[in-house]
Amino acid sequence: GPSLQALCASPLPCPTGSLLLAVHFYSSPRAAPLIPSTALGVLLLILSALLTYAGIRRSLRNGSLLVSLCLTLSAFWCGYGVTFILAGQGVLTTPGDFRDALVPGLATFTLALLLVAVVGFLCGEPVLALLAATVSLASAHEVALHYSSSLGPSAVACNHLIVCLVGAYFALGRMLCFLTKGKVALPGTDLAKKKALEQSRGSSGSRNPFAAFGVLLNMLSASVFCCRLLGVTSKLFTGHVPWLWAAGSYQIGICVLSYRAMDVLMATAFGFTSILKFAGGYCLLYPIWQPEEPSFPTPFLVVFSILFAVLALFLFLQSPLDGLYLLVFVTYCIALASSPRGLFEGGPQGVAMAIFVASALVTLIHLYNVRAGAKIPTGKGAVKNLLARSSFLKLREGPDLHAPYLGYSKYADAQVLAYACSVLASFALTTTGDPQAPLATVVLPWVVVAGGILKLLGGSVAFARGKTLESSAFILYAVMWIIWGLTRYGGLYGTARSFHTAVGIAAFMLFNGFIVFCSLFLNVAWFFYSLTFMLIAVSFLLDAIHALPTGYDTAATLLFGLVSFYCFLSALSSSTFEASCLPMGGPIVQLSGVGAGTTKCLHLPARKASSVKRIADILRSGGTCGIPTDTVYVLVAACSRPDAVEKAHRSKRQAQDRPMSLWISSLKQLEPAKHLFTPLLWDFMEAAWPSPISLVVPRGEWVDFLGMKDSAKYVGTPQSVAIRIPDCSVTTHLIDLVGPIVVTSANPTGEADTTHHNQVYAKLGDKVDAVLCGGPSPENIASTVVDCTKIDSGNIGFFRVGIIPKSQV
């Protein structure tokens, strides 16, 4: 409810966590700490989840420094809590292990929270700045505590108590603001005023409020290797995995949120960097099973560096600062490829230090640009002006930049990341590891995380955007990569071969055969994309039955990787430039009546007034449209266009027992015919509307005032007509522009009601001129239909009891 939202809008879990840590450090000199390490770790994980929810929920309303603070503390306490759990369970047994495990994370968040504090003081957020500064100081004191016995734990506990006081002040201010409905607000805690100030400054800054936190996570993973290079920690071991995997997990979440912020390129970049973090954690976990260090596949890392370089080039056109920043990761992949020991050598660790410094600078710029009125220039304007002189390279901009296939989506297109993951997974499979020690070669993270988890993400986003075939293919391929990756490179497969495995792969091939067939109607690139994956599935099948020819699997994966790379480049260019330099091609097979992969039906977002105006123009021109209402979606036509009314009747195949009804926006539209209604009926209509109640009234001469002429026979029955004023601002505004409209449900007669604009297109897409997209219907139940033909005798009846019950009528 609202109280929970108000609670989570304030960083109340922050003082709670600091109170726990204050108690822990005050009691740490004792033989038995007051809070056991495992219990403290679990409590910190719970508070971390609450802070994540608070940050995300706050960001959905407006971007602010509070978002970055909540998410930063959440990631800090996630890694911190897991480390305490490892210590409590006896995993960190060697003296100094607990210190070596904690220091990289503590050092990173000391600097990160200091950056948040600096930006907070510069941008007029003193309470949040003080909160971040005190947590940063507590982390710095804890680092000093681990290296100097002269500094007692009381200093750390005192800092956490200050955090408690500042956090309690902020929480009290938010509670007072909520309880008094904004009349009483403590200084620095009124978020409504801050939101109004941000809106008055405009949205010329960073359009992605999560970019700063996403870049900050790169500092966390880099610090693990920087500390080893500088000698701050004595070794790289299992204790560092919580920081690496926490950064990777949070970065996948930031990838999803960046798609929600319509920032395709940064979302793709965060997906790429999250893969490196999971691979790093895998390398540090491997010595648990074998004493030697795992080896990196060199060809794969070269391909990864090429993908980073291409993405950096396109990102440079959007934001030169971020494009240059990604070049550091190109260097990192090259350093890993040229180092036999990978992450354990000084070369990659030196580049990790460069990543740490670059990430700190970029984080500071993103944090400042989200909040400040005067922005730090990132070079975007210069590149835009330079490309404006070119007639060939014209950047795509404007509100329709991320317009989805079916008109409305909360997410930008994730196909760029999905194609890139196909490239990574396929080139990773070219590595021939030792069958006796399959885990010794770092292949599993590339196949499972990139080919599996991130491709599942891409498939889910594609489904949300109405791309049913593409989403089905991405999800199917992701499942295949995960199962085959874990089986072949996770030590589950070994040298044995199984008939049951072959049957499972054959089932996948059957599904993919259907996708190959459907892709004939989509485009050329998708046909080859699905067909080359079939070649990979064939190689899996031949391997399962022990009949794989030498070199076939390598050739198949290379071919699929090259096709995926072309699709990756095509998706990048089409999302960046107005004229696609690398087309995906048209459909191979075109069938009349199917639409040949395109649609003439417009899909316009209902949240825009310009969309409603355009729908009104279509209706006035004699078109029919699907629109959202206060109940389910409906098909409408203007009463002033008899030809449109007849067209709606034909397209619907209306049954005689389900006649079309009439909608108006106010009784003023019936004012010229008021004398033809009885006073009781008129008063009842005034009392009942606007609402999801349709009144069936006697048919009379008043129908002639609407201008339907001969098409009036399609509305109602010879004796009565159903009429309603909907309780929906979008619908009534449209009727104000068009005049009275004829309405019927947006589904073929006899089928279920339509509750989403995607269903309107699926059921009537080739029979309507446009769909006004409002997402899911607010209600899944149709209106209540009341019989008012005998109201003057004191009787009303019910043809259908819908969302409004009889008692309320």
N, C-alpha and C positions, 0 to 999 in steps of 0.2 A: 504493500500500500504506500501512500504518500509518506508516512512516517519512516518506513524502511528506506525509501529513496532519499529522504532528508538525512537519515543517519549515514547512508553510504556516500552521500555527496560530500560529507566532511570526512577528513582522514582520521576518524575515531579509532580505527584499528592501530594507527601509528602510536598514540600515547599508550595504548594497551600493550603493544609489543615492547615498547621502551620500558614500561613498568615491569614486565617479566624479566627483561635483561638487567634492569637495575637490581631487582631482587637476586638474580643469579650472581651478579658480580659482587654484591655486598656479602653474599654467603659463600663465595668461592674460596676464601681462606680456610673455611672449615674443612674437616676431613670428608664429610658427606655434604655435597651441595644441597640447598633447600629444594631446588627443582632438578630432578635427574636429567641428564643430557638428552635422552630419548624423548622424554615428555616435553622438554623445552623445544626440541626440534619439531615435534608434531604440532605444538601450539603455534610456533612461528609459521609453519606451512598453512595452517588454517587462517591466520591473520594475513598471510600473503595472498591467499585466494580472495579474501574480503577486500583487500586493497586493489587487487586487479579488477574486481567488479566495480569498485568505486571509481577507478580511473576510466574504465571503458564507458560506464554509464554517464559520467560527467562529460566525456568527449563527444557523446552523441548529441549533447545540447550545444556545447560550444568548446572550442579549443582554448585551454588556459594552462598556466603553469602548474595548476593542481593536478592535471592529467599526468604530466611528466613526473611530478613528485610521487604520486601514488604508484605509478608503474615502476619507477626506479626502486622505491622501498620494497615493493612486492618482489621484484627479481632478487634484491639483496637478501631478503629474509627467506626466500625460497632456497637459494644456494646455501645460505647460512644454516637454515634449519636442517637440511639434508646432511650437512657436515656434522652437526651435533648428533644426529641420529647414527651416523657411521661411527662416531666416537663412542656413543653409548652402547653400541652393539659390538664393540671390540674390534672393529675393522682397522682403526688407526692405533696400532699397538706400539710401534717403535717410538722411542722418545724423540720429540721434535716433529712427528708426523702431523699432530693436530695444529701446531703452529704453521707448518709448511702448507697445510690444506687451507687454512683461513686467510693467510696474509694476502695472496693475490686478489681475492674478492674484497677484502677490507680496504686495500690500497685503491682499488678501482672506484669503489663507492665513496671513499673519502673525497676523491677528486670530482666524481660525478655530482655528488650532492653539493659540493662547493660551487660548481658551475651553476647549478640550479639556484643556490643562494645568491650568487652574484647577479644573475639575471633578475631574480626576485627583487633585490634592492634597487637595481637600475630601473625596473619597470613598475615600481610602486606597489609591490606585494610584500610588505614588511613581515607579516605574520608567517606566510609560507617560507619566506627567505630565512627567517629565524629558525623555523622548524628544520629546514634542510641544513642550515649551518650547524645546529646543535647535534644532529645525527652524524654529520660529517666529522665534527670534533670528537664525538664519542668513538667513531671508527678509527680516527687517527690515534687517539689515546690507547685503544685496544692494540693497534699495531705496535705502539711503543711498549706496551705492557708485555708483549710476547718477546721483546728483545732486550728489555731492561728490567731487572728485578727491583730497582730503586723506585719505580713507579707502581704503586699499589692499584688493585682493582677498584678502589673507592673512587678514583678520578673518573673512570669510565662510568661507574654507577651514577655519579653526580651529573654527568652530561645527559644520561638517559632520564634522570629526574627532571632536568630542564625541558627535555623533549616532552615529557608527560605534562608539565605545566603549560607549555605553549600549545600543545595539542588539545589539552582540556579547555583552554581559552577559546580556541577556534571552534571546537565542538559545541561549547556553551553558546557561542555567538550564533552558530547555525541553528541550534535548537530554539533559541529565543526568536530568531528570524522566522522560523517555521511556525512556532506557536502563536506569535503575534501577527502572522501574515505580512511580515516585512516592516511593521511599524517600529519595532525595536531591533537594532542591530549593533553589535559591538564593532568598534573601528577595525577595519581590515577583514571583516567576515561577511560582508554583504556581497554575495556572488551575483545578485541581480544587477546591481550597479556596475559591477565589473563586466558583465555580459553586455550591458547596454553600451559601455565605453568601447568594448571590442568591436561591436557592430558599427558604432559611429566612426571607428578608425578604418572600416572597410576590410576587405579580404585580400588586400594586395600582397600580404605576406605569404608564409608557407601555407599551402592549402592542405597539407597533410600534418595534422597535429601529432602523429605518431612517429614522424621521421626522426626527431631528435632522440627519442628513446631507442628506436631501432639501431641508430648509429652508435649510441652509448653501449649497447650490448656487444658491439665489436671490441670496445675497450676491455670489457670483462674477459672475453676469450683470449685477447692478445696479452693481457697482463699475466696470465698463467705462464706463458712462454717467456715473457720479458723478465719476470722475477727469477726464472731459472738462468737466463743468460747473464743477468747482473749478479748472480750469486746470492740473491735474497733468500731463495729456497734452495735446499740441497739436492732435490731431485724432482722429476716428474713422475707422479704415481696416482693411484686410485683416488686419493683425497681431492684431486683437482677436477675429477669428472663431474661432481655436482655443479660447479661453476660453469663448465663448458656445456653441459646438457641443459642446465637452466637457461643459459643464454640462447642455445639453439631452440628450445621449446618456446620461449617467449618470442623469439624472432619469427617463428612460424605463425604465432598469434598476431604479431605486428604485420606480417605479410598479409593475412586475411583482413585486418583492419585497414591496411593501406589500400586494398582493393575497394573496401567500403568508402574510403576517402577519394576514390577515383584516381589513384596515383599508380598506374600500371607499372611504370619503370622502376620506381623505388620498391614496390612490392616484389617485383622479380628479383631485384638486387638483394633484398632481405631473404628471399627464398634461397638464393645461391649461397649467401654467407652462412645461413643456418646449416647447410649441408657440411660445410667445413668444420663447424663446431661439433656436430655429431661424429664426424670422422676423427677429430682430435680426441674426443672422449673414448671412442672405440680403441684408438691406439694406446691410450693409457690404461684401458681395462685389459688388453690382451696379455700383458705379463702375468696376470692371475692364472692363466692356463698354461702358458709357455714362458720359459725364462728369456727367450730372445725377443728382439723388437720386431714388429710387423713391417713389411715393405710396402711402398706405394707403387702403383702401376704408372709408369712414366707416360705412356701414350694418353692415358685418361687425363692426367693433369695438364698436358699440353692442350687437349681439347677444352678443358675447363677454362684455361687461361684465354683461349680464343673467344669463348662465350662471354667471359667477363669483359674482354676488350670490345666486342661488338656492342654489348649492353652499355658500356661506358661511352662509346661514341654516340649512341642515340640519346643517352641521358644527358650528355654534354649539350645537345641541342635544346633540351628542356631546362636544365640547370647546369651551367658549366662547372660550378663548384662541386656538385655531386658526381659529375662525369669524371673530373680529375681525381676525385677521392677514390672512385672504383679502380683507377689504374694501379693503386697500391695493391689491390688484391690480384691483379694480373701478375705483378711482380712476385707476390706471395706464392701463387700457383707454379710459376716458373722456378722459384727457389726450391719448392718441394720436389718438383720433377727432377731437378739437378742434384738432389741430395739423397744418397742411398739410404740414410737412416731417417729421412723425412723430418718430422717434427722434433726429433731428438738432437738435430744438428744445429750448429750456431748460425748458419745462413738463414734458414727460415725463421729462427728466433729473432735475428736482427731485423728482418722485415716485419715481424710481429711488433717489434718496438715502434717501427715507423707507422704501422696501423694504429697503435695505441695513441701516438701523438696526433696523427691526422684525424682520428675519430674524436679526440677531445676538442680539437679546433672546430670541426664540422658540427659537433653537438652544441657547442657554445653558440655558433651562428644560427642554427635552427631554433634553439631555445629562445634566443633574443628576437628573431624575426617573427616568431609566433605571437609574442606579446607586445613588442615595441611598436610605436607609431612610425618612427624613422628607422627603416630597415638597413641592415648591412648588405651592400650590393653583392649579388652572387653571379653577376655576368649574364643573367637571363635576357635583359633588355638589349645588350650589345649583340648577342647571337640572333635575337629576333629581328633587329634592324638589319643585320647583315643578310639574313635569309629573305628579308622582304624585297631585296633587289633581284632575287633569283625568281624566274618564272617557272623553273622546273621543280626546285625544292621549296614547296610551300607548306608550312606547318599547319596541321589540323588544330583548330581552336574553336571555341564556342560551346554553347550549352549542349549540342548534340554530339560532342566528341565521343562520349561513351554510351550513345543511344543503343540499347540492346535490341536483339532480334525481334522480341515481342513487346517493345514499347516501354517497359518500366522495369528497373532493377536497382537494388541498393548497392550492387557491386559492379566494378569495372570488369572488363574481359580478362580472364586469366590464361588465355590460350598461349601467350608468349612463354610463360613459365612451364606450362604442360609440354610444349614442344621441346623446350630446352632440357627438361627432365628426361624426355625420350632419348635425346642425344647423349646425355650423361650415362643413363642406364645401359644403352646399347654399346657404347665404347667401353664401359666397365666390363661388360661380358666378354670382350675380346681378350681379356687377361686370362691366361691359362695357369691357374694356381696349382699347387701340389695337392693331388687328391688325398694324400695321407694327412696333410695339414692345411685344410681349406681356409682356416681363419688367419693364416700367416700373411696372406696378401689382403690389403685393405680394399675389398670389393663390396662387402656387405653394406656399408653406409651409402655408397653411391647407388646401389640397386634398390635397397629397401626404402631409404629416406627420399632419394631423388625420384626413382622410378615408381615408388609406391605411395608414400605419404603425400608428397607434394603433388603428384599427379592425381591422387584422390581429391586434393584440395581444388585443383584445376577443373576436375570433372564436376564437383559440387557447384562451383561458381558458374560453369557453363550451363548446368541444369537450371540454376536460378535465373539465368539470362535467356531461357527458352530454347537453348541449343540441345535438343533431346538426343540427336544422333551423336554429336561430338561428346556430350557428357557420358553417354553410355559407353563409347569407345574408351575414353580416358579412364573411367572407373574399371572397366574390364581389364585394360592393360595394366592398371595399377595393381589389381589383385593378382594378375599373372606374375608381375615383377616381384611382388612380395613373396608369393608362394615359392616361385622358382629360385629367387635369391636366397631365401632361408634354407631351402632344400639343398641347393648345390654348393653355396658358399657359407652355409652355417653349420656344416659338419653333420647334417642329417642324412645326406645322400650317400656319401662314401663311394665305394666301388660297386655296390649292389645295384641291380636294375630290377624294375618291378613292372608287371603287367598292369597293376592298378594305377601306377603313375601314368602309364601310356593312355589308359582310358580317361583319366582326368584331363590330360592335355588334349585328347581328341574332343572332349566336350568344349574346351576353350576354343578349339579350332572351329567347331560348329557355330558357336556364338559369333566368332570373328568373321566367318563366312557370310553371315547375315549382315554384318556391318559393312563388309566389302561390297555386297550387293546394293545396300542402301546408299553407299557413298557414290555409286554411279549417278545418282540423281542430285548429288551435292556439288562437287567440283573435282577437277582432275587431281589436284594435290592430295585431297583426302582419299581418293581412290588408291593412289600409290602408297600413301601413308599406311592405310589399313592392309593393303596387299603385301607390302614388305614386312609388316609385322606377322603376317601369316607365314612368311618364310622362316622367321625366328621360331614360331610355334612348331613348324615342321622340324627344325633342328632339335628342339626340345624332345619331340616325339621320337625322332631317330635315335637320340642319345638314350632315351628311356628303354628302347628295345635293343640297344647295343648295336645299332647299324649306322652310326653317324660317319659319313665320309670325312676324311682328313681335310680340314680347312673350310668345310661347308658352313659351320657355325660362325666362324670369323667373317666369312664373306657375307652371310645373311645379316649379321649385326652391323657390319660396316655400311651395307646398303640401306638398312633402316635408319641408321644414324645420319647418313647424308640426306635422305629424304626429310627426316625430322629437322635437320639443320636448315634446309631450304624453307620449310614451313615456319621455323623460328624467325628467319630473316623476313619472310613475307608478312608475318603477323606484326613484327616490329615496325616495318616500313608502312604498313597500312594504318597502324595506330598513330604514327607520327606525321606522315605526309598525306596531303589531300589526294594526290595521284599516286597510286601504288606502283612502286618500281618493280616489284616482284609479284605478279598476280598469282592467285591460287587456281585460276582457270574456271571455266564454266562447267556445268553438268555434262557428263558424257552422254547420258540418255535423257531425252526430254519426252514427256508424255503429255498429250493435249489434255487440258483440264486439271492437271496436277499443279501447274504453276512453274515447272522447270526450275525449282530452287529459289524462286523469287516470289514476291507477293505484292499485289497492287493495293492491298488493304493497309491504310495508314494506322500507325499505333502512336498515340499522343498521350503524354503523361497528364493525368487529371489535376496535378498540383499546380499547373501553369494556367494562368488566365488566357494566355495566347492560344493554348490548346482548345479551351472551351470555345473561344471565338472561332477557331478554325472548324470545329465540329458544327457550330451554328451555321457557318457559311455553306458547309456541305449539305446540311439539312435543308436550308433555304433553296439550294440548287437542285433539290429533288433526290438527294441521297438518303441512305439508311445507315444508321450507326449503332454500335453497341456501347452502352454507357453504364457506369456504376450508379448505384442508388443507395438508399438507406437500408435496403434488404439485399437482393441478389442483382446480378447484371441483367439488363433488358435490351431489347432491340427497339429502336424508335424511328419515327418518320414524322415530318411536319404536317399538321392538318392542312396547312395552306397549299400543300403539293399533293393533289389527289393521285398523281402517278406514283409518288413515293409510297403512299399508303397501300396502293395495290401491289407495289413491288415487295413491300414488307410482308404482305399476306402471302404472296407466292413463295418467297424465300423461306418462310416459316412452315409451309404446308399446314396451315392452321386447321385444327379440327373444329367441328361445329359446336362442340360442348366447351371449347376454350376460346371464346371470342376475344378480339383485341379490345383494349381499354383506352381511356382518355386521361391524359395528365395535364394539369395546369399549374402555374406557379403561385397564383392567388385568385381569390374569388372576383377580383376586379376584371379578370379576363372574361368572366361570365356576366358582368354587370349589365351589358345591353339586353340580356335575356332574363334578367332577374324576375321580371313579371310573369315568366312562364313557370317558375318554381313556386311551390307553396311556401308560406312563411316558416312553417315548422321544419320543412326539409332544408331551407336556406340556413336557419339557425343551427340545425344539427351539423351541417357542413362546416359552418364557422367554428363550432365547438370541437369538431373531430380533427380538423386539419391545422397545420401540416402534421402528418403521422403516417405510419405504414398501414393505414386503413383505407381500403377501396370501398366506396359506396356505390351500390347498384341502384340507379335512379330510373324513373320512368322515361322512356324515350319520347321526345316531343319536338316541337318546332325549334327549340333552342339549339339542336344539333346543326341546323342550317346556318347558324351564325358563325360556325367554325370554318367554313369554306372548303369542306371535303367533297362537296358535290356528289357524283355517282359513287365515289369510293367510300362514302359513309356506310354503305351496306356491309362493309367488312368490319365495322366497329360495332361491338355489342351484338344484341339480338334485335329482332323486329319490335320487341316490347320494351327493352331496357338497355342501358349503357353503364358500364363501370367507370367511375371517375375518381381521381385522387390528386392531392397535393403532397408530393414526397417531402419527407423531413431530411433533405440532403441539400446543402448549400450549392454544390456543384450542379446538381440536376435542376434546381429551381433557377439558378443563374442562366443555365442554358435555355430553359423555357422562357425566361424573360427576354432573351435575345431572339428566339425563334417564334414564340407564340405557342399555343396549345399543341401538344404532340400526341401521336398515337403510339401505344406501347404494347409490346408483347414480350414474353420471356425469351431470353437469348439462347434457346436450345430447341432442337426439333421436337415436335409434339410427342409427348409420351416419355421423354427422357428427363433425367434429373435436372434440377435448377442449376444455373451456371454461377459459380461463386468466385471466379477469377478471370481476368481478361485473357489469359492464355487459353482458357476453355472456350471463350467466345470465338477466338480465332480457329481453334481446333474444330468446333462444331459448325460455325457459320462463316469462316474466314473468306471464302470465295463468293459469298452472297451479300456481304456488307461492304460499305465504302470506307469505313474508318471505325476504330475502336478507341474509346477514351479509357486509358489504363489507370486504374486506381488500386491495383494490387488485390489482396484477398477482400472479399465482401465483409462488411462489419457484422452481418448476420447471415446465417446459412438457411434461414427460414423465410418463406415468402410472406407477403402482406396478408392481413385478415380481410376477407371479402364479406361485406354486410349487405343484406337485402333491405333496401329502403323503399321498395315499390309500394308498400302498404303502411308507410310510416304515419300517414295522416289518420289512420284508424287505430293508431297506438301500438302497432306491431312491427317489429323488425326481426329478420331472420339471418342465418349465416350460411353462405355457400362454402366458405372455407375459414377455419380458425387457424390463423398463422401466428405471427410473432406477438400480436396483441390479443390477450385472452378475452373471453366473452364478458367477464365481470368488468373489465376496464372499459369496454365499449358501452 
